[in-house]
Amino acid sequence: MTQSHSNTEERTFTHLTEIERGQLAAYLDEGVSLREIARRMGRDASTISRKKNRGTVQQIDTRRKNLYHLLRRRWRPCLRGKP
């Protein structure tokens, strides 16, 4: 029995690079529309929409904030000086 729907075709999508995710975050902060962002980045509007809705951009910022707070707590005793 053969399958009528084959999923062995090569996929042509590529992931957004870290630089592109940074660009996306900057454009969103500026209030640029999703279609305009897609045009500027040379990507499909649905790709930009999925990345925005999935939270990828927000997760990057959250990781940076978490790292900042972790390092701040870790190094705070060093900043107080010795008694």
A tleap script that builds the chain and sets N, CA, C and O, in Angstrom:
source leaprc.protein.ff14SB
mol = sequence {
  NMET THR GLN SER HIE SER ASN THR GLU GLU
  ARG THR PHE THR HIE LEU THR GLU ILE GLU
  ARG GLY GLN LEU ALA ALA TYR LEU ASP GLU
  GLY VAL SER LEU ARG GLU ILE ALA ARG ARG
  MET GLY ARG ASP ALA SER THR ILE SER ARG
  LYS LYS ASN ARG GLY THR VAL GLN GLN ILE
  ASP THR ARG ARG LYS ASN LEU TYR HIE LEU
  LEU ARG ARG ARG TRP ARG PRO CYS LEU ARG
  GLY LYS CPRO
}
set mol.1.N position { 0.844 -1.173 0.000 }
set mol.1.CA position { 0.000 0.000 0.000 }
set mol.1.C position { 0.892 1.238 0.000 }
set mol.1.O position { 1.797 1.358 0.826 }
set mol.2.N position { 0.640 2.128 -0.899 }
set mol.2.CA position { 1.434 3.355 -0.976 }
set mol.2.C position { 0.666 4.507 -0.352 }
set mol.2.O position { -0.565 4.552 -0.362 }
set mol.3.N position { 1.423 5.414 0.179 }
set mol.3.CA position { 0.799 6.590 0.782 }
set mol.3.C position { 0.571 7.639 -0.290 }
set mol.3.O position { 1.411 7.844 -1.166 }
set mol.4.N position { -0.569 8.298 -0.210 }
set mol.4.CA position { -0.882 9.312 -1.213 }
set mol.4.C position { -0.255 10.658 -0.878 }
set mol.4.O position { -0.113 11.507 -1.758 }
set mol.5.N position { 0.122 10.868 0.381 }
set mol.5.CA position { 0.724 12.136 0.789 }
set mol.5.C position { 2.135 11.870 1.292 }
set mol.5.O position { 2.330 11.233 2.327 }
set mol.6.N position { 3.086 12.351 0.568 }
set mol.6.CA position { 4.477 12.147 0.950 }
set mol.6.C position { 5.018 13.407 1.606 }
set mol.6.O position { 4.761 14.512 1.130 }
set mol.7.N position { 5.755 13.256 2.680 }
set mol.7.CA position { 6.349 14.412 3.336 }
set mol.7.C position { 7.876 14.360 3.249 }
set mol.7.O position { 8.574 14.853 4.135 }
set mol.8.N position { 8.374 13.768 2.192 }
set mol.8.CA position { 9.820 13.632 2.042 }
set mol.8.C position { 10.445 14.756 1.229 }
set mol.8.O position { 11.654 14.755 1.001 }
set mol.9.N position { 9.633 15.720 0.787 }
set mol.9.CA position { 10.192 16.834 0.033 }
set mol.9.C position { 11.092 17.655 0.941 }
set mol.9.O position { 10.844 17.771 2.141 }
set mol.10.N position { 12.127 18.216 0.362 }
set mol.10.CA position { 13.053 19.033 1.135 }
set mol.10.C position { 12.376 20.334 1.551 }
set mol.10.O position { 11.742 21.004 0.737 }
set mol.11.N position { 12.516 20.673 2.798 }
set mol.11.CA position { 11.920 21.914 3.297 }
set mol.11.C position { 12.855 23.067 2.975 }
set mol.11.O position { 14.077 22.917 2.987 }
set mol.12.N position { 12.266 24.213 2.689 }
set mol.12.CA position { 13.075 25.341 2.233 }
set mol.12.C position { 13.161 26.467 3.250 }
set mol.12.O position { 13.755 27.505 2.959 }
set mol.13.N position { 12.583 26.292 4.438 }
set mol.13.CA position { 12.599 27.384 5.405 }
set mol.13.C position { 13.948 27.460 6.113 }
set mol.13.O position { 14.692 26.481 6.182 }
set mol.14.N position { 14.242 28.645 6.635 }
set mol.14.CA position { 15.424 28.823 7.474 }
set mol.14.C position { 14.997 29.562 8.735 }
set mol.14.O position { 14.065 30.366 8.712 }
set mol.15.N position { 15.680 29.284 9.819 }
set mol.15.CA position { 15.376 29.953 11.080 }
set mol.15.C position { 15.894 31.381 11.044 }
set mol.15.O position { 16.818 31.695 10.292 }
set mol.16.N position { 15.303 32.240 11.851 }
set mol.16.CA position { 15.826 33.590 11.993 }
set mol.16.C position { 17.132 33.522 12.770 }
set mol.16.O position { 17.244 32.786 13.751 }
set mol.17.N position { 18.109 34.286 12.329 }
set mol.17.CA position { 19.369 34.343 13.059 }
set mol.17.C position { 19.187 35.207 14.299 }
set mol.17.O position { 18.172 35.886 14.451 }
set mol.18.N position { 20.171 35.176 15.174 }
set mol.18.CA position { 20.096 36.003 16.380 }
set mol.18.C position { 20.063 37.484 16.005 }
set mol.18.O position { 19.385 38.279 16.656 }
set mol.19.N position { 20.794 37.847 14.961 }
set mol.19.CA position { 20.795 39.238 14.495 }
set mol.19.C position { 19.411 39.622 13.993 }
set mol.19.O position { 18.918 40.711 14.288 }
set mol.20.N position { 18.779 38.723 13.229 }
set mol.20.CA position { 17.433 39.006 12.726 }
set mol.20.C position { 16.429 39.120 13.869 }
set mol.20.O position { 15.523 39.953 13.817 }
set mol.21.N position { 16.583 38.290 14.901 }
set mol.21.CA position { 15.682 38.402 16.052 }
set mol.21.C position { 15.871 39.740 16.754 }
set mol.21.O position { 14.908 40.337 17.235 }
set mol.22.N position { 17.114 40.209 16.809 }
set mol.22.CA position { 17.379 41.523 17.387 }
set mol.22.C position { 16.754 42.633 16.562 }
set mol.22.O position { 16.182 43.579 17.103 }
set mol.23.N position { 16.870 42.505 15.224 }
set mol.23.CA position { 16.247 43.486 14.338 }
set mol.23.C position { 14.736 43.485 14.537 }
set mol.23.O position { 14.108 44.542 14.600 }
set mol.24.N position { 14.163 42.300 14.636 }
set mol.24.CA position { 12.721 42.180 14.826 }
set mol.24.C position { 12.295 42.877 16.115 }
set mol.24.O position { 11.304 43.606 16.131 }
set mol.25.N position { 13.036 42.656 17.182 }
set mol.25.CA position { 12.712 43.291 18.463 }
set mol.25.C position { 12.789 44.808 18.342 }
set mol.25.O position { 11.931 45.519 18.866 }
set mol.26.N position { 13.813 45.305 17.653 }
set mol.26.CA position { 13.972 46.753 17.496 }
set mol.26.C position { 12.827 47.338 16.676 }
set mol.26.O position { 12.275 48.379 17.032 }
set mol.27.N position { 12.471 46.673 15.584 }
set mol.27.CA position { 11.369 47.161 14.754 }
set mol.27.C position { 10.055 47.163 15.537 }
set mol.27.O position { 9.264 48.100 15.423 }
set mol.28.N position { 9.824 46.116 16.329 }
set mol.28.CA position { 8.593 46.059 17.118 }
set mol.28.C position { 8.564 47.179 18.150 }
set mol.28.O position { 7.513 47.772 18.392 }
set mol.29.N position { 9.713 47.472 18.759 }
set mol.29.CA position { 9.788 48.578 19.724 }
set mol.29.C position { 9.483 49.916 19.065 }
set mol.29.O position { 8.913 50.809 19.692 }
set mol.30.N position { 9.867 50.053 17.788 }
set mol.30.CA position { 9.613 51.292 17.049 }
set mol.30.C position { 8.170 51.386 16.573 }
set mol.30.O position { 7.733 52.446 16.125 }
set mol.31.N position { 7.426 50.283 16.666 }
set mol.31.CA position { 6.036 50.292 16.234 }
set mol.31.C position { 5.849 50.055 14.748 }
set mol.31.O position { 4.804 50.394 14.194 }
set mol.32.N position { 6.850 49.476 14.093 }
set mol.32.CA position { 6.765 49.183 12.662 }
set mol.32.C position { 5.799 48.013 12.466 }
set mol.32.O position { 5.789 47.074 13.262 }
set mol.33.N position { 4.987 48.071 11.405 }
set mol.33.CA position { 4.009 47.013 11.150 }
set mol.33.C position { 4.719 45.711 10.772 }
set mol.33.O position { 5.858 45.720 10.304 }
set mol.34.N position { 4.020 44.593 10.985 }
set mol.34.CA position { 4.605 43.290 10.684 }
set mol.34.C position { 4.940 43.153 9.204 }
set mol.34.O position { 5.980 42.599 8.848 }
set mol.35.N position { 4.066 43.654 8.349 }
set mol.35.CA position { 4.331 43.559 6.906 }
set mol.35.C position { 5.545 44.388 6.500 }
set mol.35.O position { 6.331 43.969 5.650 }
set mol.36.N position { 5.697 45.559 7.105 }
set mol.36.CA position { 6.850 46.404 6.804 }
set mol.36.C position { 8.130 45.762 7.329 }
set mol.36.O position { 9.169 45.818 6.672 }
set mol.37.N position { 8.057 45.156 8.505 }
set mol.37.CA position { 9.224 44.450 9.048 }
set mol.37.C position { 9.625 43.324 8.104 }
set mol.37.O position { 10.804 43.151 7.796 }
set mol.38.N position { 8.638 42.563 7.649 }
set mol.38.CA position { 8.908 41.459 6.730 }
set mol.38.C position { 9.560 41.967 5.448 }
set mol.38.O position { 10.500 41.355 4.941 }
set mol.39.N position { 9.066 43.078 4.929 }
set mol.39.CA position { 9.639 43.641 3.705 }
set mol.39.C position { 11.086 44.056 3.934 }
set mol.39.O position { 11.957 43.759 3.116 }
set mol.40.N position { 11.343 44.742 5.044 }
set mol.40.CA position { 12.699 45.213 5.338 }
set mol.40.C position { 13.678 44.060 5.539 }
set mol.40.O position { 14.848 44.156 5.167 }
set mol.41.N position { 13.191 42.972 6.131 }
set mol.41.CA position { 14.067 41.848 6.442 }
set mol.41.C position { 14.132 40.817 5.321 }
set mol.41.O position { 14.941 39.890 5.370 }
set mol.42.N position { 13.285 40.979 4.316 }
set mol.42.CA position { 13.279 40.024 3.214 }
set mol.42.C position { 12.688 38.675 3.614 }
set mol.42.O position { 13.103 37.633 3.106 }
set mol.43.N position { 11.729 38.700 4.516 }
set mol.43.CA position { 11.074 37.491 5.008 }
set mol.43.C position { 9.585 37.571 4.737 }
set mol.43.O position { 9.059 38.646 4.446 }
set mol.44.N position { 8.907 36.445 4.830 }
set mol.44.CA position { 7.465 36.419 4.665 }
set mol.44.C position { 6.799 36.984 5.919 }
set mol.44.O position { 7.290 36.797 7.033 }
set mol.45.N position { 5.687 37.668 5.726 }
set mol.45.CA position { 4.981 38.280 6.853 }
set mol.45.C position { 4.514 37.231 7.859 }
set mol.45.O position { 4.474 37.499 9.060 }
set mol.46.N position { 4.162 36.041 7.378 }
set mol.46.CA position { 3.706 34.999 8.305 }
set mol.46.C position { 4.843 34.532 9.210 }
set mol.46.O position { 4.602 34.175 10.364 }
set mol.47.N position { 6.069 34.530 8.709 }
set mol.47.CA position { 7.226 34.165 9.534 }
set mol.47.C position { 7.391 35.157 10.669 }
set mol.47.O position { 7.597 34.773 11.820 }
set mol.48.N position { 7.300 36.434 10.337 }
set mol.48.CA position { 7.452 37.486 11.340 }
set mol.48.C position { 6.326 37.392 12.366 }
set mol.48.O position { 6.559 37.535 13.566 }
set mol.49.N position { 5.118 37.153 11.894 }
set mol.49.CA position { 3.968 37.046 12.783 }
set mol.49.C position { 4.130 35.872 13.741 }
set mol.49.O position { 3.868 36.005 14.937 }
set mol.50.N position { 4.562 34.719 13.223 }
set mol.50.CA position { 4.753 33.545 14.080 }
set mol.50.C position { 5.805 33.805 15.149 }
set mol.50.O position { 5.617 33.442 16.310 }
set mol.51.N position { 6.906 34.429 14.762 }
set mol.51.CA position { 7.966 34.702 15.733 }
set mol.51.C position { 7.479 35.660 16.817 }
set mol.51.O position { 7.803 35.497 17.994 }
set mol.52.N position { 6.712 36.642 16.415 }
set mol.52.CA position { 6.187 37.607 17.391 }
set mol.52.C position { 5.209 36.923 18.340 }
set mol.52.O position { 5.288 37.105 19.555 }
set mol.53.N position { 4.293 36.140 17.791 }
set mol.53.CA position { 3.269 35.493 18.606 }
set mol.53.C position { 3.829 34.379 19.478 }
set mol.53.O position { 3.318 34.124 20.569 }
set mol.54.N position { 4.869 33.720 19.006 }
set mol.54.CA position { 5.459 32.623 19.762 }
set mol.54.C position { 6.211 33.142 20.976 }
set mol.54.O position { 6.428 32.405 21.937 }
set mol.55.N position { 6.608 34.406 20.935 }
set mol.55.CA position { 7.283 34.987 22.084 }
set mol.55.C position { 8.790 34.895 22.018 }
set mol.55.O position { 9.468 35.171 23.008 }
set mol.56.N position { 9.330 34.513 20.873 }
set mol.56.CA position { 10.775 34.367 20.755 }
set mol.56.C position { 11.483 35.662 21.106 }
set mol.56.O position { 12.492 35.655 21.811 }
set mol.57.N position { 10.958 36.761 20.620 }
set mol.57.CA position { 11.598 38.050 20.866 }
set mol.57.C position { 11.545 38.390 22.350 }
set mol.57.O position { 12.541 38.839 22.917 }
set mol.58.N position { 10.405 38.182 22.977 }
set mol.58.CA position { 10.267 38.494 24.389 }
set mol.58.C position { 11.137 37.581 25.245 }
set mol.58.O position { 11.656 38.010 26.276 }
set mol.59.N position { 11.304 36.322 24.827 }
set mol.59.CA position { 12.117 35.390 25.596 }
set mol.59.C position { 13.573 35.826 25.640 }
set mol.59.O position { 14.239 35.638 26.657 }
set mol.60.N position { 14.071 36.396 24.571 }
set mol.60.CA position { 15.447 36.883 24.552 }
set mol.60.C position { 15.612 37.954 25.617 }
set mol.60.O position { 16.563 37.908 26.398 }
set mol.61.N position { 14.702 38.915 25.658 }
set mol.61.CA position { 14.782 39.981 26.644 }
set mol.61.C position { 14.689 39.421 28.057 }
set mol.61.O position { 15.406 39.876 28.949 }
set mol.62.N position { 13.818 38.445 28.273 }
set mol.62.CA position { 13.655 37.854 29.593 }
set mol.62.C position { 14.935 37.161 30.030 }
set mol.62.O position { 15.331 37.269 31.190 }
set mol.63.N position { 15.586 36.453 29.120 }
set mol.63.CA position { 16.836 35.776 29.467 }
set mol.63.C position { 17.907 36.781 29.860 }
set mol.63.O position { 18.657 36.556 30.811 }
set mol.64.N position { 17.981 37.885 29.134 }
set mol.64.CA position { 18.966 38.915 29.464 }
set mol.64.C position { 18.693 39.498 30.845 }
set mol.64.O position { 19.619 39.696 31.631 }
set mol.65.N position { 17.426 39.772 31.142 }
set mol.65.CA position { 17.073 40.321 32.455 }
set mol.65.C position { 17.405 39.333 33.563 }
set mol.65.O position { 17.938 39.715 34.604 }
set mol.66.N position { 17.087 38.053 33.334 }
set mol.66.CA position { 17.393 37.039 34.341 }
set mol.66.C position { 18.892 36.942 34.577 }
set mol.66.O position { 19.335 36.824 35.720 }
set mol.67.N position { 19.671 36.991 33.510 }
set mol.67.CA position { 21.121 36.941 33.641 }
set mol.67.C position { 21.632 38.162 34.394 }
set mol.67.O position { 22.511 38.044 35.247 }
set mol.68.N position { 21.091 39.320 34.087 }
set mol.68.CA position { 21.494 40.552 34.769 }
set mol.68.C position { 21.264 40.424 36.276 }
set mol.68.O position { 22.150 40.731 37.074 }
set mol.69.N position { 20.071 39.971 36.657 }
set mol.69.CA position { 19.747 39.864 38.081 }
set mol.69.C position { 20.596 38.792 38.773 }
set mol.69.O position { 21.005 38.967 39.921 }
set mol.70.N position { 20.853 37.703 38.084 }
set mol.70.CA position { 21.696 36.658 38.651 }
set mol.70.C position { 23.104 37.184 38.916 }
set mol.70.O position { 23.654 36.991 40.001 }
set mol.71.N position { 23.677 37.846 37.925 }
set mol.71.CA position { 25.028 38.376 38.087 }
set mol.71.C position { 25.070 39.471 39.143 }
set mol.71.O position { 26.042 39.578 39.891 }
set mol.72.N position { 24.045 40.265 39.206 }
set mol.72.CA position { 24.003 41.341 40.194 }
set mol.72.C position { 23.994 40.774 41.615 }
set mol.72.O position { 24.708 41.260 42.492 }
set mol.73.N position { 23.176 39.739 41.831 }
set mol.73.CA position { 23.136 39.101 43.155 }
set mol.73.C position { 24.474 38.450 43.489 }
set mol.73.O position { 24.938 38.497 44.628 }
set mol.74.N position { 25.079 37.844 42.479 }
set mol.74.CA position { 26.328 37.135 42.709 }
set mol.74.C position { 27.460 38.096 43.069 }
set mol.74.O position { 28.297 37.773 43.912 }
set mol.75.N position { 27.495 39.265 42.444 }
set mol.75.CA position { 28.610 40.190 42.634 }
set mol.75.C position { 28.327 41.283 43.658 }
set mol.75.O position { 29.232 42.045 44.000 }
set mol.76.N position { 27.115 41.377 44.148 }
set mol.76.CA position { 26.775 42.412 45.127 }
set mol.76.C position { 27.676 42.354 46.365 }
set mol.76.O position { 28.127 43.407 46.815 }
set mol.77.N position { 27.963 41.171 46.944 }
set mol.77.CA position { 28.848 41.145 48.114 }
set mol.77.C position { 30.232 41.723 47.812 }
set mol.77.O position { 30.854 42.316 48.693 }
set mol.78.N position { 30.712 41.561 46.606 }
set mol.78.CA position { 32.024 42.086 46.238 }
set mol.78.C position { 32.018 43.611 46.200 }
set mol.78.O position { 33.044 44.240 46.456 }
set mol.79.N position { 30.890 44.199 45.888 }
set mol.79.CA position { 30.808 45.648 45.756 }
set mol.79.C position { 30.742 46.344 47.111 }
set mol.79.O position { 31.051 47.531 47.207 }
set mol.80.N position { 30.346 45.629 48.153 }
set mol.80.CA position { 30.208 46.238 49.476 }
set mol.80.C position { 31.562 46.513 50.131 }
set mol.80.O position { 31.666 47.392 50.986 }
set mol.81.N position { 32.563 45.797 49.751 }
set mol.81.CA position { 33.877 45.983 50.364 }
set mol.81.C position { 34.012 45.189 51.644 }
set mol.81.O position { 33.028 44.687 52.186 }
set mol.82.N position { 35.213 45.084 52.111 }
set mol.82.CA position { 35.473 44.317 53.335 }
set mol.82.C position { 35.376 45.229 54.551 }
set mol.82.O position { 35.776 46.391 54.485 }
set mol.83.N position { 34.839 44.708 55.681 }
set mol.83.CA position { 34.702 45.539 56.888 }
set mol.83.C position { 36.030 45.821 57.555 }
set mol.83.O position { 36.074 46.505 58.578 }
savepdb mol mol.pdb
quit
